Amino acid sequence: MRNWFFANFPGFTHAQELCLPSVLKRESILLTSPTGSGKTLAGFLGVFDALVRELEAGALKPAVRCVYVSPLRALAYDIEKNLKAPIAGMGLEEELRIHLRTGDTTVSERTKFRNKPSHFLVTTPESLAILLAQQNYVQHLAHTEFVIVDELHSFAGNKRGADLSISLERLQMLRGKNNLCRIGLSATAAPLDLLAQFLVGKNRPCRTAEARIEKEQIVDVFSPIRRDPYPPSGYTGARLYAELSQLIRSRQSVIVFTNVRSAAEQIGLRLREQMPELVDAIEIHHASLDRSVRLDVEDRLKNGELRAVVCSTSLELGIDVGAVDLVVMVATPKGVSRAIQRI
């Protein structure tokens, strides 16, 4: 594992230096760190260490040892791909298995997991609750030692968060007296103490850590209305599409965020009309699209094959978007944390 890490990275990021010691000690931690700072790998490094040590000692059994909870199916899919890289780099593809469980998971994959559990379960709160309600899966989850909750702030104060809290307590009951190591990750977590309590429950210890920002970010506020506050009908939209097209032409890879799916469809269509030479390099992404379409867009974006992707909120939470060099938000995001997350 050491050889793989230093062959791919120059060293530990600040986020990893803060998180790794706690995970190695099986202590719960809430880490807040900007997107792109290596916080997801920070949570998994300690898990890899534990499983590799068990494997070397001949004590690793076929059971779920780590549950990763994602707020989005796109993020879950992205994490599954990112997990395969270190496992392949260590030459442990046969020994360490990953199961992606969302509403998109095929029946054959579900049957395979039920018959032979994987060590990593990548899922969403809803799918985790369903698994915990079925005895065939409960026996696989009884050996879970680590739970990683990504983008923890997105679950706080809503029904999905309540559902997740119940599932985490059910996992703790399966552990008995052995504590469940809970790792919360977020780019915009605040207040930390309250979110830490949400992660682990009352009267349980949880360390909080805040990593420093290691990348410079430039934020500009743009308005298509320049001089005349009451322009002719349609002027604002026409100018918006024209100048957005100029931004896309001047960059290698752009993500355009909208607040609703219909806006993503409309803007994507208009951009293709504005730039016919880039029609094959401009795509649309939102949760209503077919799974195969969404995955294809995510892969092409990550591989640098697209000049622009117009999306709703489906790509805003921690997804590895590759070499994107410009983020555009059309209309005001529904909250400061969402704006920070997108940037």
N, C-alpha and C positions, 0 to 999 in steps of 0.2 A: 504494500500500500504506500509506503514511504517513497519507493522508487517511482511509482505512477504519479504521485502528487508533484514531486519536484521536477519530473520530466515534462509536466504540463503547466506548472505555475512557478513564478519566481520566488514565491513565499506566501505566507499567510496574510490575508487582508486584516484590517483592524476588526471587522465584524467577526471573523473566524477566530482571532485571538481572544475575543471576549466570550464567545459562545462555547468553544471546544472544551475548555477545562470543566465547565459545569456538566456537559453531557458525559464526559468521561467519568465523572463522579456520580452519575445518575441523578443529578440535581435538576429540577425544573427551572427553566429560564425563559424570559421574554426578551427578545432581541429586536430592537428597532434600528433599522439600517436602510439607507437609500437603495433604490432599485439599481442593480448592476454592481453591488459591492460584495457579492459572493455570500450573501446571507443564507441562501438555500443550501449551498454546499457546506456552510458553517454548521447547519443543523445535522446534515447527513454524515459528516466526517467522523463524529463520535460513534455513530451507529455502525458505520463500516468497520471501525476499529474493533468494536465489540463482536461483530459477527465473524470477522477474519480470525480473531483470537479463538473463538469457539470452534471455528472450522479447523484451525491448526491443532487444537486439542482433541479433535474428533467428537465434539459434543454438540455440533449443530444439527438440529432435527428439522424435518419439514413442517414448519408452522410459521404463522405470521409473527414477526418480531418487531416490525416497525410499520405503523400506520401513518400515512401522509394524507392530510385533509386539505383539499383545495376548494376555494369558493367558485371556481369556474371549470367547466369541462376542458376548455382550451388550455388552461394552466396545468391541469392534471395530465393531459396528453404531453405537454411540453416537458414536465418533470419526468415522466416515464422515459422519454427519449434521453434526457440528460442523465438519468440514473444508469442507463445502459453503458454510457461511455466509460465511467470509472470501473464498472464491473468487467467490461471487456478489456480495459487497460490492464487490469490485474490478472486477466486470464481466468476469471471465475464465472463464466457464463453458465456453466453446468451446475455450479455449486450454489450460486445466489440467484434467485428468481424474483421477478417482478410481476405483479398482477394489477392491471388498470381496471378499476370498477366504477363505471358511471352508467347513465341511462343509455349510452351508446354501445356498451359492451355486448358482444354477440352471445348467443346461447351456448355455442361451443366453447367459448372462452370461460364462461361461468361454470360450465360442467367440468372443465379441466381444473379450475381452481378448487371446486368442491371436492374433487377426487384427490388432488395433490396440491396442497396449499403452497403459496409462495412466501418468501421471507419479507418482501416489501409489498404492502398494499397501498396503492395510490387511488384515492377515492374522493367523494364529496360527502357532506354531512347527511344528505338524504340517502345515498347508497349505503353509507355506514350504518345508519339506523335500520335499514332493511336487513342487512347482514346479521346484525345483532338480534334480530327477531326470529332467526332461523337456527335451529339447533345444529344443523349440519355445518354451519359456518362458525357458530359460537365456539365449538371445540378447536377450530383453527386459530381463533382470536384469543384464546385463553392464555397463550404464551407471549402476548404482546408486551414488550418492555418499553418501547419508545413510541410517542405520538408527536408528530410534527404538524402544527396548524399554521399554514401559510396565510398571509394577509389577514391576521387575526382581527384587525379593526373592522373588517367587512362583516364580521359575525356579531359584533357587540351591539346590544340593544335592539335586536330583531328576533323574529321567530326562528330563523335558521340558527342563530346563536343559542337559543334555548334548546333546540333539538340537539345541537352539537354537545352542549353541556351534559345533557342526559346520557348521550352515547359515551362520553368520556367517563362518566361515573359508572356506567355499566362495565366498561373495560376495567376500571379500577376494582370493581367487585370481583371480576374474573381473576384479577391478580391476587386477591386476598390481602394478606399483610404486606406483600411486596409493593412498594410504591411504583407508580407509573411515572416514568420520566416524560414530562410534557415540555415541548419546545415550541414556543410561540414566536412567529416571525412577522414583521410588519415594517412597511416603509413610512407609515404615518401614524404610529401608535401614540395616543395621548388621551388621558393621563396614564402613565405607565403603571402606577400602583393599582389603579382600578382595573385595568385590563389584565394585569397579572392575577388578580383575584378571580376575574372571570375565567382565566385559563385553568387555574388549579383548584378553584373552590375556596371556601372560607377555611381559615385556620390551618392552611397548608403553606409551607415555605415556597417562595418562588423568587429567584434572583432576576433583577432587571438590568439591562445593559443597553447603552445607546452608542452606536458606532458613529464615527465622524464621517462627514461628506468628503469623498476623495476625488470627485470629478466636478469640474466647473460647469455650471449650467447658465445659459443665457436665455432670458425670458423677455419677449416683446409683446406688447398689446397692440393689436392691429384693428383698425376700423376702416371699412370701405367708404365711409362718409368722411370727406375731407373738408370742404368749404360750405357747401349748401346743406343745412340741417334737414331740409325737406326736399330731397331729390325727386325726380320724376318716378312714377311707378315702374318697378322692375330694375331701376338703376343700381340699387344697392346689390341685388343678387347677381346681376350681370358683371359688375365690377369685382365682386367677390370671386366668382368663378375664373375670371380673367387673371387676377393677381394670384390666386391659388395655383393656377396652371403654371405661371411663371416660377413660383416657388418650387414646384415639382420638377420642372425642367432644369432648375439650377442645382438640384440635389440628386444624390444617388439612391436614397431610400427614404420615403416619407410615410408617416402614419397620420391620417386625418381622423380625429375623433368627433363623433356626433353624440347627441344624448338619446336618440331614438333610432330604431331600425329603419323606419321609413325615410329619415333624413340621410342615412348612410346609402340607401338605394338611390335616392334622388341625386345626391352629390356625386356618387360614383358614376352614374349615367351621364351627368352633365360634363364631368371631367373627361370621360371617354369621347364625348362629342367635341370638346374643346381641343383635345390632343389625339387625333386619329392615329398619329405615328406611334403612340404609346398605348394603344388600346389593349394590346396583349399583356402589358406590364402594369395595368391598373386593375385591382380587384376589390371586391366588397366582402366584408366579414361581419356576420352577426349570428346570434344563436338560432335563428329560424332556418338557416341554411342546412342542407343535408350534411351529415357528418363527413362524408368523403370530400365535399367541397371545402368545408372548413379546414380539414386537416391538410388538404393540398395547398390552400392559401397560406397557412401557418408555415408549412415546410418551405415554400417558395420564398416567403418573406425572410425567414431565418437564413436561407442560402443566398440571399442577395439577388434573387431573380426578378424581384418586383421593384418598380419605381415608386409605387404608391399603393397603400391599402386604406380604404375608407371603411371605418368600422363604428359600431355602437360602443357599448361598454364592454364588449366581449373580449377585448385585448388589453384592458387597462390594468389588470392585476398581476404584476410580476412576471409576465411571460417573457421568455428570452427572445427578443425580436432581432437579434443579430446586429448588423451594422447600420441601424437606423440613425440618420444624422439630422432629422428634423421631425418635430411633433407639432401638429396644428390642431387646435381645438376650435371647432365651429360652434359658436354660441357658448354661453357660460356653463361650465360644469356644475352639476348639482352638489356642490360642496367643495370646500377648500382642499380636503384630503384627497378628493378625486382628481383635482387639478394637479396636485403634487405627485400623485401616483402616476398620472399619465406622462408627466414630464420626466 
